[in-house]
């Protein structure tokens, strides 16, 4: 999570995608661009939300933060996590395919 936060800070200082890439390389961060994007995506939504981060795997956090996850699904899963329910990445895949009204169960 910390790396994602640091990448977001770098991104905020970059004037272009090329400049951002140079900053990442200069910081000696050896990651594929898709992994950099994923780390920033998760950090945007969940940095500072230990009640979520501490209970989900990286894969589940990535899927939950994905733009393809509807907001209603994301909020329903977050609520379930906060109440202590065990959620795994496969639950997120199923949840995206179900109507939001069935998520509360």
Secondary structure, DSSP 8 states (H G I E B T S, - for coil): -HHHHHHHHHHHH-SSHHHHHHHHHHTT----HHHHHHHHHHHHHHTT-HHHHTTS-HHHHHHHHSTTS-HHHHHHHHHHHHTT----HHHHHHHHTS-GGGTT-
